[in-house]
């Protein structure tokens, strides 16, 4: 476990760096351009690249030593952040105030590469849990990963808001270069006992989509679970696109950053609970219950224009998210052969994230050009306005409420489906001690 904890800390610092760059970039672009359209495009690009690279990254994890893959990730991120810093320093004054600025989109795309390559670590880490942790302790280890992610989210939110308010993107970019170098040095001196790369059936293909699908289909209900997560991510694109815009309509960027720092405590609470008590004997059931809770919160936390209601709903939402992530990871780790886990995790990331870009790309223009006018001086303002409120912020809030109600309905239907019962039965049968 000592090696696992060292790798967990190293990945935490690397992820903290990547998240800080991404949060800071989103804040900076919105505050510079005041465009929901621009922030939704940024989210869309991020999700598209995450989806497109997932299966490839999974193949790299399966076919190379995990330490090597993690080092590649850090080297590529470092190069991206150095180039991004150069672009930022060499840009003329006022270059980032227009959505059409080539400097703006050049900076976005370069930094996007550095953040996306960091996903190699996110695929490698759960396979390391399988390698370094006994089966009975994996759910708790996944809870520790969730707890660490929560701490990172808390620190990132505070740091990003502060850095953007005081230095623009300069502080985030300089810090990312320095910290990435430190994580690389630490990783160099961390040893992982992984002497041999094992392949099923002498397979040497880095992708092998057909073989990966065969493994997934061989586990009853697992493909349905991935498709269910895909639908949830389809709705989840709403939050990536609109949450910052909605929050910044209520409070300042400094307050918003501090608020998310506080909210991240919820992530930590969820992770601590899992690391201490686990997920119960059936993580499939835990996953469905957690989804029902987050969609219920999503339907109500913007029902009234109050930062306190948003704070409460977001706290519950974030406290439950680690249960969803840990449940899915535990199911994969305990049912999928270790030699295939990188590709299965990568496949799941590719498929699950594929839907989010559709929402992210569509929801910004739809909200800005249809829903906001609808709730400002359209039919919605006249009919719903007396109860729900009017204006651009209430238009964004209406999108959240509708997405939450749809998600809750689908989750309740999924809990009564045959694939859910099949996966639950198969998991309990194959994890008996």
C-alpha positions as CSV (number, residue, x, y, z in Angstrom):
1,X,0.0,0.0,0.0
2,X,2.9,2.3,0.5
3,X,3.6,2.5,-3.2
4,X,-0.1,3.0,-3.9
5,X,-0.2,6.0,-1.5
6,X,3.0,7.5,-3.1
7,X,1.4,7.2,-6.6
8,X,-1.9,8.6,-5.3
9,X,-0.1,11.7,-4.0
10,X,1.9,12.1,-7.2
11,X,-1.3,11.8,-9.3
12,X,-3.1,14.1,-7.0
13,X,-0.5,16.9,-7.5
14,X,-0.4,16.3,-11.3
15,X,-4.2,16.4,-11.5
16,X,-4.3,19.5,-9.2
17,X,-2.1,21.2,-11.7
18,X,-4.2,20.3,-14.7
19,X,-7.4,21.2,-13.0
20,X,-6.0,24.6,-12.0
21,X,-5.1,25.4,-15.5
22,X,-8.5,24.3,-16.8
23,X,-10.5,26.1,-14.2
24,X,-8.4,29.3,-14.6
25,X,-8.8,29.2,-18.3
26,X,-12.6,28.8,-18.1
27,X,-12.9,31.7,-15.6
28,X,-10.5,33.9,-17.6
29,X,-12.3,33.4,-20.9
30,X,-15.7,34.1,-19.4
31,X,-14.6,37.2,-17.6
32,X,-12.7,38.5,-20.6
33,X,-15.4,37.8,-23.2
34,X,-18.6,37.5,-21.1
35,X,-19.7,34.8,-23.6
36,X,-21.6,31.7,-22.5
37,X,-21.1,30.6,-26.1
38,X,-17.3,30.6,-25.7
39,X,-17.3,28.7,-22.4
40,X,-19.6,26.1,-23.9
41,X,-17.2,25.6,-26.8
42,X,-14.3,25.2,-24.4
43,X,-16.2,22.5,-22.5
44,X,-17.2,20.9,-25.8
45,X,-13.6,20.8,-27.1
46,X,-12.5,19.3,-23.8
47,X,-15.1,16.6,-23.9
48,X,-14.5,15.7,-27.5
49,X,-10.8,15.2,-27.0
50,X,-11.5,13.2,-23.8
51,X,-13.8,10.9,-25.7
52,X,-11.5,10.6,-28.8
53,X,-8.4,9.7,-26.8
54,X,-9.9,7.4,-24.2
55,X,-9.6,4.1,-26.0
56,X,-6.1,5.0,-27.3
57,X,-5.0,6.0,-23.8
58,X,-6.4,2.7,-22.5
59,X,-4.3,0.7,-25.0
60,X,-1.2,2.6,-23.9
61,X,-1.9,1.8,-20.3
62,X,-2.3,-1.9,-21.0
63,X,0.7,-2.2,-23.3
64,X,3.3,-0.2,-21.3
65,X,4.5,0.0,-17.7
66,X,2.2,2.3,-15.8
67,X,5.1,4.4,-14.6
68,X,6.3,5.0,-18.1
69,X,2.8,6.1,-19.2
70,X,2.5,8.5,-16.3
71,X,5.9,10.0,-17.1
72,X,4.8,10.5,-20.8
73,X,1.7,12.3,-19.5
74,X,3.7,14.7,-17.4
75,X,6.3,15.4,-20.2
76,X,3.5,16.2,-22.7
77,X,1.6,18.4,-20.2
78,X,4.8,20.3,-19.4
79,X,5.5,21.0,-23.0
80,X,2.0,22.3,-23.5
81,X,2.1,24.6,-20.5
82,X,5.5,26.1,-21.6
83,X,4.1,26.8,-25.1
84,X,0.9,28.3,-23.5
85,X,2.9,30.5,-21.3
86,X,4.9,31.8,-24.3
87,X,1.7,32.5,-26.2
88,X,0.2,34.4,-23.3
89,X,3.4,36.5,-22.7
90,X,3.7,37.4,-26.4
91,X,0.1,38.3,-27.0
92,X,-0.7,42.0,-27.6
93,X,-2.8,43.9,-25.0
94,X,-6.5,43.3,-25.4
95,X,-6.0,40.1,-27.4
96,X,-8.4,38.0,-25.2
97,X,-11.4,40.4,-25.1
98,X,-12.9,39.2,-28.4
99,X,-14.3,35.7,-28.9
100,X,-13.0,35.8,-32.5
101,X,-9.3,36.4,-31.3
102,X,-6.9,33.9,-32.8
103,X,-4.7,34.4,-29.7
104,X,-7.5,33.4,-27.5
105,X,-8.3,30.1,-29.3
106,X,-4.6,29.4,-29.8
107,X,-4.1,29.6,-26.0
108,X,-7.2,27.5,-25.4
109,X,-6.2,24.7,-27.8
110,X,-2.6,24.5,-26.6
111,X,-3.6,24.3,-22.9
112,X,-6.3,21.8,-23.8
113,X,-3.6,19.4,-25.0
114,X,-1.8,19.5,-21.7
115,X,-5.0,18.9,-19.7
116,X,-6.2,16.1,-22.0
117,X,-2.9,14.2,-21.8
118,X,-3.3,14.2,-18.1
119,X,-6.1,11.7,-18.6
120,X,-3.5,9.0,-19.1
121,X,-3.0,9.1,-15.4
122,X,-6.7,8.9,-14.7
123,X,-6.9,5.7,-16.7
124,X,-3.7,4.3,-15.2
125,X,-4.6,4.9,-11.6
126,X,-7.6,2.5,-11.3
127,X,-5.6,-0.3,-12.9
128,X,-2.9,0.4,-10.3
129,X,-5.5,-0.1,-7.6
130,X,-6.1,-3.6,-9.1
131,X,-2.4,-4.3,-9.2
132,X,-1.5,-3.0,-5.7
133,X,-4.6,-3.5,-3.6
134,X,-6.3,-6.8,-2.6
135,X,-9.9,-7.3,-4.0
136,X,-11.5,-6.8,-0.6
137,X,-9.9,-3.4,-0.2
138,X,-10.5,-1.9,-3.7
139,X,-13.7,-0.1,-2.9
140,X,-12.1,1.6,0.0
141,X,-9.0,2.5,-2.1
142,X,-11.3,4.0,-4.7
143,X,-12.9,6.0,-1.9
144,X,-9.4,7.3,-1.0
145,X,-9.0,8.3,-4.7
146,X,-12.3,10.2,-4.5
147,X,-11.3,11.9,-1.3
148,X,-8.0,13.0,-2.8
149,X,-9.9,14.3,-5.9
150,X,-12.1,16.3,-3.6
151,X,-9.1,17.9,-1.9
152,X,-7.7,18.7,-5.3
153,X,-11.1,20.2,-6.3
154,X,-11.2,22.3,-3.2
155,X,-7.7,23.7,-3.6
156,X,-8.1,24.1,-7.3
157,X,-11.3,26.2,-7.0
158,X,-9.7,28.6,-4.5
159,X,-6.4,28.9,-6.3
160,X,-7.9,29.3,-9.8
161,X,-10.3,32.1,-8.8
162,X,-7.6,33.9,-6.8
163,X,-5.0,33.6,-9.6
164,X,-7.4,34.8,-12.3
165,X,-8.6,37.7,-10.2
166,X,-5.0,38.8,-9.4
167,X,-2.8,37.8,-12.3
168,X,-5.0,36.7,-15.2
169,X,-3.6,33.5,-16.6
170,X,0.0,34.3,-15.7
171,X,0.1,32.8,-12.2
172,X,-1.7,29.6,-13.3
173,X,0.7,29.0,-16.2
174,X,3.9,29.7,-14.3
175,X,2.7,27.5,-11.4
176,X,1.8,24.6,-13.8
177,X,5.3,24.5,-15.2
178,X,7.0,24.5,-11.8
179,X,4.7,21.9,-10.2
180,X,4.8,19.6,-13.2
181,X,8.6,19.4,-13.1
182,X,8.3,18.6,-9.4
183,X,5.9,15.7,-10.0
184,X,8.2,14.3,-12.7
185,X,11.2,14.3,-10.3
186,X,9.2,12.5,-7.6
187,X,7.8,9.9,-10.1
188,X,11.4,9.1,-11.3
189,X,12.2,7.9,-7.7
190,X,9.0,5.9,-7.2
191,X,9.3,2.2,-8.0
192,X,6.3,0.1,-9.1
193,X,6.7,-3.7,-9.0
194,X,5.3,-4.4,-12.5
195,X,8.0,-6.6,-14.1
196,X,5.9,-8.0,-17.0
197,X,3.2,-6.8,-19.4
198,X,0.6,-9.5,-19.8
199,X,-1.6,-9.8,-22.9
200,X,-4.6,-12.0,-23.4
201,X,-4.3,-14.5,-26.2
202,X,-0.8,-13.1,-27.1
203,X,-2.6,-9.9,-28.1
204,X,-0.3,-7.1,-29.0
205,X,-2.8,-4.6,-30.5
206,X,-2.9,-1.3,-28.6
207,X,-6.6,-0.8,-29.3
208,X,-8.2,-4.1,-30.1
209,X,-11.8,-2.8,-30.0
210,X,-13.3,-6.1,-30.9
211,X,-11.5,-7.9,-28.1
212,X,-12.5,-5.2,-25.6
213,X,-16.1,-5.5,-26.6
214,X,-16.0,-9.3,-26.3
215,X,-14.8,-8.9,-22.7
216,X,-17.5,-6.3,-21.9
217,X,-20.3,-8.4,-23.5
218,X,-19.1,-11.4,-21.5
219,X,-20.2,-9.7,-18.3
220,X,-24.0,-9.5,-18.2
221,X,-25.3,-5.9,-17.9
222,X,-21.9,-4.2,-18.1
223,X,-22.5,-2.7,-21.5
224,X,-25.8,-1.4,-20.3
225,X,-24.0,0.2,-17.3
226,X,-21.7,2.0,-19.7
227,X,-24.6,3.2,-21.8
228,X,-26.4,4.4,-18.7
229,X,-23.4,6.4,-17.7
230,X,-23.2,7.7,-21.3
231,X,-26.8,9.1,-21.0
232,X,-26.0,10.6,-17.7
233,X,-22.9,12.4,-19.2
234,X,-25.2,13.6,-22.0
235,X,-27.2,15.5,-19.5
236,X,-24.0,16.3,-17.5
237,X,-22.7,18.4,-20.4
238,X,-25.3,21.0,-19.2
239,X,-23.4,21.5,-16.0
240,X,-19.9,21.8,-17.6
241,X,-21.3,24.4,-20.0
242,X,-23.5,26.5,-17.7
243,X,-22.6,26.1,-14.1
244,X,-19.8,28.8,-14.1
245,X,-22.1,31.2,-16.0
246,X,-24.9,30.7,-13.5
247,X,-22.8,31.0,-10.5
248,X,-21.0,34.1,-11.7
249,X,-24.4,35.7,-12.3
250,X,-24.9,35.5,-8.5
251,X,-21.5,36.2,-7.0
252,X,-18.1,37.6,-7.9
253,X,-15.3,35.3,-9.3
254,X,-13.4,35.4,-6.0
255,X,-16.5,34.3,-4.1
256,X,-17.3,31.7,-6.7
257,X,-13.8,30.2,-6.4
258,X,-13.9,30.2,-2.6
259,X,-17.4,28.7,-2.6
260,X,-16.3,25.8,-4.8
261,X,-13.3,25.4,-2.5
262,X,-15.8,24.9,0.4
263,X,-18.1,22.7,-1.7
264,X,-15.2,20.4,-2.4
265,X,-15.3,19.4,1.3
266,X,-18.4,17.4,0.2
267,X,-16.2,15.5,-2.2
268,X,-13.9,14.7,0.6
269,X,-16.7,13.7,3.0
270,X,-18.0,11.2,0.3
271,X,-14.5,9.8,-0.2
272,X,-13.8,9.5,3.5
273,X,-17.0,7.6,4.0
274,X,-16.2,5.1,1.2
275,X,-12.6,4.7,2.3
276,X,-13.9,3.8,5.8
277,X,-17.1,1.8,5.1
278,X,-16.8,0.8,1.5
279,X,-19.8,0.7,-0.9
280,X,-21.7,-2.2,0.6
281,X,-21.9,-5.7,-0.9
282,X,-23.5,-4.4,-4.2
283,X,-21.8,-1.4,-5.8
284,X,-24.3,-1.7,-8.7
285,X,-27.1,-0.8,-6.3
286,X,-25.0,2.0,-4.8
287,X,-24.4,3.5,-8.2
288,X,-28.1,3.7,-9.1
289,X,-29.1,5.2,-5.8
290,X,-26.3,7.8,-6.0
291,X,-27.5,8.8,-9.5
292,X,-31.1,9.3,-8.3
293,X,-29.9,11.6,-5.5
294,X,-27.7,13.8,-7.8
295,X,-30.5,14.2,-10.4
296,X,-33.0,15.1,-7.7
297,X,-30.6,17.8,-6.4
298,X,-30.1,19.0,-10.0
299,X,-33.8,19.5,-10.4
300,X,-34.1,21.7,-7.4
301,X,-30.9,23.6,-6.7
302,X,-31.6,26.4,-9.2
303,X,-35.4,26.4,-8.6
304,X,-35.0,29.8,-6.8
305,X,-32.3,32.4,-7.5
306,X,-30.4,31.9,-4.2
307,X,-26.7,31.3,-3.8
308,X,-27.6,29.4,-0.6
309,X,-29.9,27.0,-2.4
310,X,-27.2,26.5,-5.0
311,X,-24.7,25.9,-2.3
312,X,-26.8,23.3,-0.5
313,X,-27.8,21.4,-3.7
314,X,-24.2,21.4,-5.0
315,X,-22.9,20.2,-1.6
316,X,-25.2,17.1,-1.7
317,X,-24.4,16.6,-5.4
318,X,-20.7,16.6,-4.9
319,X,-20.8,14.4,-1.7
320,X,-22.6,11.7,-3.8
321,X,-20.4,11.9,-6.9
322,X,-17.6,9.8,-5.4
323,X,-20.0,6.9,-4.8
324,X,-20.8,6.9,-8.6
325,X,-17.2,6.9,-9.6
326,X,-16.0,4.4,-7.0
327,X,-18.9,2.1,-7.7
328,X,-18.1,1.9,-11.5
329,X,-14.4,1.5,-10.9
330,X,-14.9,-1.2,-8.3
331,X,-17.2,-3.1,-10.7
332,X,-14.6,-2.9,-13.5
333,X,-11.7,-3.8,-11.2
334,X,-13.4,-6.9,-9.7
335,X,-15.0,-8.3,-12.9
336,X,-12.7,-7.3,-15.8
337,X,-9.3,-9.2,-16.2
338,X,-6.4,-6.9,-15.2
339,X,-4.8,-7.3,-18.6
340,X,-7.8,-5.7,-20.2
341,X,-8.6,-3.1,-17.7
342,X,-6.8,-0.2,-19.3
343,X,-8.7,-0.7,-22.6
344,X,-12.0,-1.3,-20.8
345,X,-11.6,1.9,-18.7
346,X,-10.5,3.7,-21.9
347,X,-13.5,2.3,-23.8
348,X,-15.8,3.4,-21.0
349,X,-14.3,6.9,-21.0
350,X,-14.6,7.1,-24.8
351,X,-18.2,6.0,-24.9
352,X,-19.4,7.8,-21.8
353,X,-17.8,11.1,-22.7
354,X,-18.9,10.9,-26.4
355,X,-22.4,12.2,-25.5
356,X,-21.2,15.2,-23.4
357,X,-19.7,17.2,-26.3
358,X,-23.1,17.1,-28.1
359,X,-24.7,18.7,-25.1
360,X,-21.8,21.1,-24.4
361,X,-21.7,22.3,-28.0
362,X,-25.5,22.6,-28.3
363,X,-26.4,23.9,-24.9
364,X,-24.5,27.1,-25.0
365,X,-26.1,28.4,-28.2
366,X,-29.5,26.9,-27.3
367,X,-29.4,28.6,-23.9
368,X,-28.1,32.0,-25.1
369,X,-30.2,32.3,-28.2
370,X,-33.4,30.4,-27.3
371,X,-33.9,29.7,-23.6
372,X,-32.7,33.1,-22.3
373,X,-34.9,35.1,-24.7
374,X,-37.7,32.7,-23.8
375,X,-37.3,33.5,-20.1
376,X,-36.5,37.2,-20.6
377,X,-39.3,38.6,-22.8
378,X,-40.9,35.5,-24.4
379,X,-43.7,33.1,-23.5
380,X,-41.7,31.6,-20.7
381,X,-41.3,34.9,-19.0
382,X,-45.0,35.6,-19.1
383,X,-46.2,32.1,-18.0
384,X,-43.3,30.8,-15.9
385,X,-41.9,34.1,-14.8
386,X,-44.3,34.7,-11.9
387,X,-43.2,31.4,-10.3
388,X,-39.7,30.8,-11.6
389,X,-38.4,34.4,-12.3
390,X,-37.2,36.0,-15.5
391,X,-34.0,37.1,-17.1
392,X,-30.8,35.4,-18.4
393,X,-29.9,33.7,-15.1
394,X,-33.4,32.2,-14.8
395,X,-33.1,30.9,-18.3
396,X,-29.9,29.0,-17.4
397,X,-31.7,27.8,-14.2
398,X,-34.6,26.3,-16.2
399,X,-32.1,24.2,-18.3
400,X,-30.7,22.8,-15.0
401,X,-34.2,21.9,-13.7
402,X,-35.3,20.2,-16.9
403,X,-32.1,18.2,-17.1
404,X,-32.4,17.1,-13.5
405,X,-36.0,15.8,-14.0
406,X,-35.0,13.9,-17.1
407,X,-32.1,12.3,-15.4
408,X,-34.1,11.3,-12.3
409,X,-36.8,9.7,-14.5
410,X,-34.2,7.6,-16.5
411,X,-32.5,6.5,-13.3
412,X,-35.7,5.2,-11.8
413,X,-36.5,3.3,-15.0
414,X,-33.0,1.8,-15.1
415,X,-33.3,0.5,-11.5
416,X,-36.2,-1.6,-12.6
417,X,-34.5,-3.0,-15.8
418,X,-33.3,-6.5,-16.6
419,X,-29.6,-5.4,-17.2
420,X,-29.5,-3.9,-13.7
421,X,-30.7,-7.2,-12.2
422,X,-28.3,-9.2,-14.3
423,X,-25.3,-7.2,-13.4
424,X,-26.2,-7.2,-9.8
425,X,-26.6,-10.9,-9.7
426,X,-23.4,-11.5,-11.7
427,X,-21.3,-9.2,-9.4
428,X,-22.5,-10.8,-6.2
429,X,-21.9,-14.3,-7.6
430,X,-18.3,-13.5,-8.8
431,X,-17.2,-11.6,-5.7
432,X,-18.2,-14.0,-3.0
433,X,-15.2,-14.7,-0.7
